[in-house]
Amino acid sequence: MSSSSRDASQGASAKLAHRIGSEVAAVHAADVDRNARFPVESIAALKEARLLSALVPVELGGMGMKMVELTAICTALGQYCAATAMVFAMHQIQVACIVRHGLGSEYFRGYCRELVERQLLIGSITSEVGIGGDTRSSLCAVEIDGDAFVLNKDATTISYGAHADDLLVTCRRDAGAARSDQVMVLARRGQFTLEQTSQWDTLGMRGTCSPGFKFRSAGAAVQILPGDYADSSSQTMVPYSHILWSGLWLGIASDAMSRAAAFVRAAARRDPGTVPPTALRLAELSNTLQSMRSNVHDVARDCEELQDTEEGNESLLTIGFALKMNNLKISCSTLMVQVVHEALLICGIMGYKNDSKFSLGRHLRDAHSAQLMVGNDRIYARSASMLLVYKDT
């Protein structure tokens, strides 16, 4: 695809996401947040637009989207409903693992065709009682008997688990495997049961509906994703997670900036010929947001280029790339809180009120989830270990 064609495609998909965001997600966002309910309307709209299969290759019926375009969609949705954007991003992370690591299997090729046809929503189970949020460690193990598997897991959270059609689950390769010797298993609806063990009454991201469950499943052994989860994690799950999350966080920050700018312009209209005192703070906010936007776009583009070649995919396994992912996640999750907080100072009491068109309460609560999703302290510790041996060439 030529550069101009790619730009046109990205523009069209972002425009579609903005339409869904403004006409559907934004209409229900306050109710989704207030009642901690799943954003059924906006997910239905995304299904109708065939966007749940955006990453599936064209030859299997999908759109064949890549990282930059998908990130732009997450940013667009994030400006209207953070929960909708997060569910969309989490789903695409699971699809990416299947598309990038499973298409050597006829079973997973067939599954991708079904995903396109039915617009299936895939949830994720990486957490577990006893290991917390360490996605690279599992206690549970898949048990294989002939051509069948059994897998049970006590999960601290399952991303929109009660609303997902299918679930992609991390576990040990077998009962004798080390905690870090993991695979991923696709469990289909009808093959698993969920027993809820906790509630989802959170400060923000309330519509993602991700309480804990005891998960029990049985299915066919072909539903185990080929290869090692270590490679899937480094090459796909981590980069897609940090980049798509950063994209939607950019969307939240961008909408906060828009509300602050509207507030300052309204103040200027009330007193023509003067520059409101909040305009200086708005200029500072614009500078911060530009840095955040540039970081997201640059890393998304770099990752997309690496994924296009076999040599580049090997680069995804390097310490240098892992550090880049860590730095993106830490930077964006921190800057988003800063942007929203500064926007709140600009809007003052009108940003503090929940019934104001300048309200930033939901933005601020959603923003504080970012530093907790794979905790920044955990990421800093990993980076510190890597920097002891890494030499930037």
C-alpha positions in Angstrom: 0.0 0.0 0.0 1.4 3.4 -1.0 1.9 6.1 1.6 -1.0 8.2 0.3 -3.3 5.2 0.3 -2.3 4.2 3.8 -2.9 7.8 5.1 -6.3 7.8 3.4 -7.2 4.5 5.0 -6.1 5.7 8.5 -8.0 8.8 8.1 -11.2 6.9 7.1 -10.9 4.5 10.1 -10.3 7.3 12.5 -13.3 9.2 11.1 -15.4 6.1 11.6 -14.3 5.8 15.2 -15.0 9.4 15.9 -18.5 8.9 14.4 -19.1 5.9 16.7 -17.6 7.8 19.6 -19.7 11.0 19.2 -23.0 9.3 18.2 -23.0 6.3 20.4 -20.2 6.1 23.0 -20.4 9.7 24.3 -24.2 9.4 24.6 -24.0 6.6 27.1 -20.6 7.3 28.7 -21.9 8.9 31.8 -24.4 6.2 32.5 -21.8 3.5 31.8 -19.5 5.2 34.3 -22.2 5.9 36.9 -23.6 2.4 37.0 -20.4 0.5 36.3 -22.1 -1.2 33.4 -20.6 -2.6 30.2 -20.8 -0.2 27.2 -23.1 -2.5 25.2 -24.2 0.2 22.8 -20.8 1.2 21.6 -19.4 -2.3 21.4 -22.5 -3.2 19.3 -21.7 -0.2 17.0 -18.0 -1.4 16.7 -19.3 -4.8 15.7 -21.6 -3.4 13.1 -18.7 -1.4 11.7 -16.7 -4.7 11.5 -14.0 -3.2 13.6 -13.5 -6.2 16.0 -11.8 -8.0 13.1 -9.7 -5.0 12.1 -6.4 -6.9 12.7 -7.4 -10.0 10.8 -5.6 -10.3 7.5 -7.5 -9.4 4.4 -7.1 -12.9 2.9 -9.1 -14.2 5.9 -11.8 -11.5 5.5 -10.5 -8.9 7.9 -9.3 -5.4 7.3 -5.6 -6.1 7.7 -5.0 -3.0 9.9 -1.6 -2.3 11.4 -0.4 -0.6 14.6 -0.6 3.0 13.6 -4.1 2.9 12.3 -5.4 0.8 15.2 -3.8 3.2 17.7 -5.6 6.1 16.0 -8.9 4.3 16.5 -8.1 3.9 20.2 -7.3 7.6 20.5 -10.5 8.5 18.8 -12.7 6.3 21.0 -10.8 7.5 24.1 -12.0 11.0 23.6 -15.6 9.9 24.2 -15.7 6.9 26.5 -12.5 5.5 28.1 -14.2 2.2 29.0 -15.2 1.6 25.3 -11.7 2.4 24.2 -10.2 0.1 26.7 -12.4 -2.8 25.9 -11.6 -2.3 22.2 -7.9 -2.1 22.9 -7.9 -5.2 25.1 -9.8 -7.2 22.5 -7.4 -6.2 19.8 -4.4 -7.2 21.9 -5.9 -10.8 22.1 -6.6 -10.8 18.3 -3.0 -9.6 17.7 -1.6 -12.6 19.6 -3.7 -15.0 17.5 -3.0 -13.3 14.2 0.7 -13.0 14.8 1.4 -16.4 16.4 -1.5 -18.7 15.5 -2.0 -18.6 11.7 0.3 -21.5 11.1 -2.6 -23.6 12.7 -5.6 -24.4 10.5 -7.7 -24.2 13.6 -6.8 -20.6 14.3 -7.1 -19.6 10.6 -10.7 -20.9 10.8 -11.2 -19.1 14.1 -10.2 -15.8 12.5 -12.7 -16.4 9.7 -15.4 -16.9 12.3 -14.2 -13.8 14.2 -14.8 -11.8 11.0 -18.2 -13.3 10.4 -19.6 -13.1 13.9 -17.5 -10.2 15.3 -16.6 -12.2 18.4 -15.4 -10.3 21.5 -12.3 -11.8 23.1 -11.4 -11.3 26.7 -8.2 -11.9 28.6 -7.2 -13.9 31.6 -3.6 -13.2 32.6 -3.9 -12.4 36.3 -4.1 -15.1 38.9 -4.5 -15.4 42.7 -0.9 -15.9 44.0 0.9 -14.1 41.3 -1.1 -10.8 41.0 -0.4 -8.8 37.9 2.8 -10.6 36.8 1.7 -11.8 33.4 4.9 -13.7 32.9 4.1 -16.2 35.6 1.4 -18.7 36.1 0.4 -21.2 38.8 -2.3 -23.0 36.8 -1.4 -25.5 34.1 -3.2 -26.9 31.1 -3.9 -30.6 31.3 -3.8 -32.4 28.0 -5.4 -35.9 27.5 -5.1 -37.0 23.9 -6.7 -34.4 21.8 -8.5 -32.6 24.6 -7.5 -30.1 27.4 -8.8 -29.1 30.8 -7.8 -25.7 32.3 -8.9 -24.1 35.5 -7.7 -20.8 36.8 -8.5 -18.6 39.8 -8.3 -15.1 38.3 -8.1 -11.8 40.3 -9.6 -10.0 37.3 -11.0 -11.1 33.9 -11.3 -8.3 31.4 -15.1 -7.8 30.7 -15.3 -11.6 31.4 -19.0 -11.9 31.7 -19.5 -10.1 28.4 -16.8 -11.8 26.3 -17.6 -14.4 23.7 -14.3 -16.2 24.1 -11.3 -15.9 26.5 -7.6 -16.2 25.8 -5.9 -17.6 29.0 -2.3 -17.8 30.1 -1.1 -20.9 32.0 1.8 -23.2 32.4 2.5 -25.6 29.5 1.9 -28.6 31.8 1.9 -29.6 35.4 5.7 -30.1 35.5 6.5 -26.8 33.8 8.1 -23.8 35.5 5.9 -20.8 36.3 7.5 -18.9 33.4 7.0 -21.7 30.8 3.7 -20.6 29.6 1.3 -21.0 26.7 -2.0 -19.3 25.8 -5.3 -21.3 25.4 -8.4 -20.0 23.6 -11.5 -21.0 25.5 -14.8 -20.7 23.6 -18.2 -19.7 25.0 -19.9 -22.9 26.0 -16.6 -24.5 27.0 -16.1 -22.6 30.2 -17.9 -21.5 33.3 -17.2 -18.5 35.5 -17.9 -18.2 39.2 -17.6 -14.6 40.3 -15.4 -14.1 43.3 -15.2 -10.2 43.6 -16.9 -7.0 42.6 -16.0 -4.3 40.1 -16.7 -1.1 42.0 -13.7 1.0 41.0 -12.7 4.6 41.0 -12.4 4.7 37.2 -12.7 2.6 34.1 -15.9 1.3 35.6 -17.5 0.1 32.4 -14.7 -2.4 31.7 -16.4 -4.7 34.2 -13.5 -6.9 35.2 -14.1 -8.6 38.5 -12.4 -11.8 39.6 -13.7 -15.2 38.6 -12.9 -18.9 39.1 -12.6 -20.1 35.6 -13.1 -23.7 34.6 -12.8 -24.9 31.0 -12.4 -27.9 28.7 -11.9 -28.1 25.0 -9.8 -29.4 22.1 -6.0 -29.4 22.3 -5.8 -27.5 19.0 -7.1 -24.4 20.9 -3.7 -24.0 22.5 -1.9 -21.2 20.7 1.3 -22.5 19.0 4.7 -21.5 20.4 5.8 -20.1 23.6 4.0 -17.3 25.5 7.4 -15.7 26.2 7.7 -14.9 22.5 4.0 -13.9 22.1 4.4 -11.6 25.1 7.6 -9.9 24.0 6.7 -9.5 20.3 3.0 -8.9 20.5 1.2 -8.7 23.9 3.5 -6.1 25.5 3.9 -3.8 22.5 0.2 -3.9 21.6 -0.8 -3.4 25.2 1.5 -0.4 25.9 0.9 1.3 22.5 -2.8 0.8 22.3 -3.3 1.8 25.9 -1.1 4.9 25.4 -3.3 5.7 22.4 -6.5 5.6 24.3 -4.8 7.6 27.2 -3.9 10.2 24.6 -7.6 10.3 23.7 -8.6 11.0 27.3 -5.9 13.7 27.6 -6.9 15.2 24.2 -10.6 15.6 25.3 -9.5 17.1 28.6 -7.4 19.6 26.6 -10.4 20.4 24.3 -12.6 21.1 27.3 -10.0 23.4 28.9 -9.5 25.2 25.5 -13.3 25.7 25.2 -13.4 27.1 28.7 -10.6 29.6 28.0 -12.2 30.7 24.7 -15.5 31.3 26.5 -13.7 33.5 29.0 -12.1 35.4 26.2 -15.4 36.0 24.5 -16.8 37.5 27.7 -14.0 40.1 27.8 -13.0 40.9 24.2 -9.5 42.3 23.6 -8.0 40.6 26.7 -6.1 37.3 27.1 -7.6 35.3 30.0 -5.0 34.5 32.7 -5.8 30.8 32.2 -4.5 31.0 28.6 -0.9 30.8 29.7 -1.7 27.5 31.5 -3.5 26.3 28.4 -0.3 27.0 26.3 1.7 24.9 28.8 -0.9 22.1 28.6 -0.7 22.2 24.8 3.1 21.7 25.0 2.7 18.7 27.3 0.0 17.1 25.1 2.2 17.5 22.0 5.0 15.6 23.7 2.6 12.8 24.6 1.2 12.7 21.1 4.6 12.6 19.5 5.8 9.8 21.7 2.7 7.6 21.0 2.8 8.2 17.2 6.6 7.7 17.0 6.6 4.4 18.9 3.6 3.1 17.1 5.2 3.8 13.8 8.5 2.2 14.9 6.8 -0.9 16.1 4.8 -1.2 12.9 7.9 -1.0 10.8 9.6 -3.7 12.8 6.7 -6.0 12.6 6.8 -5.8 8.8 10.0 -7.8 8.4 11.5 -11.0 9.9 14.6 -9.2 11.0 12.5 -6.5 12.6 10.5 -9.1 14.5 13.7 -10.3 16.1 14.3 -6.7 17.2 11.1 -6.9 19.2 12.8 -9.4 21.5 15.7 -7.1 22.3 16.4 -5.2 25.6 16.4 -1.9 23.7 12.9 -2.5 22.4 11.6 -3.7 25.8 13.0 -0.5 27.3 11.2 1.6 24.7 7.9 -0.1 25.5 8.5 0.4 29.3 9.3 4.1 28.8 6.3 4.7 26.6 3.9 3.2 29.2 5.4 5.0 32.1 5.6 8.3 30.3 2.1 8.3 28.9 0.4 7.0 32.0 2.1 9.8 34.0 1.6 12.6 31.5 -2.1 11.8 31.1 -2.7 12.5 34.8 -0.8 15.7 34.5 -2.7 16.9 31.5 -6.1 16.1 33.0 -5.1 17.8 36.3 -3.9 20.9 34.6 -7.1 21.0 32.5 -9.1 20.8 35.8 -7.1 23.8 37.2 -8.0 25.8 34.1 -11.7 25.0 34.2 -11.9 25.4 38.0 -15.2 24.6 39.6 -16.9 24.1 36.2 -14.5 21.2 35.6 -15.1 19.9 39.2 -18.9 19.7 38.8 -20.3 16.5 37.3 -23.2 18.3 35.6 -21.1 20.8 33.7 -20.1 20.6 30.0 -16.6 21.2 31.2 -16.7 18.4 33.7 -13.4 16.5 34.1 -14.3 14.1 37.0 -14.6 11.0 34.8 -11.4 11.9 32.9 -9.5 12.3 36.2 -10.7 9.0 37.7 -10.1 7.1 34.5 -6.6 8.6 34.2 -5.5 7.3 37.5 -6.0 3.7 36.3 -3.1 4.0 33.9 -0.3 3.8 36.3 -1.8 0.8 38.0 -2.3 -1.3 34.9 0.9 -3.3 35.1 2.1 -1.0 37.9 4.7 1.6 37.0 6.9 0.6 40.0 7.0 -3.0 38.6 8.0 -1.6 35.2 10.6 0.7 36.6 12.1 -2.4 38.5 12.3 -4.3 35.2 13.9 -1.4 33.4 16.4 -1.0 36.2 17.5 -4.6 35.8 17.8 -4.3 32.1 19.8 -1.1 32.2 22.5 -2.9 34.2 23.4 -4.9 31.1 22.1 -2.8 28.2 24.5 -0.8 26.0 22.7 1.6 23.7 24.4 1.4 20.3 
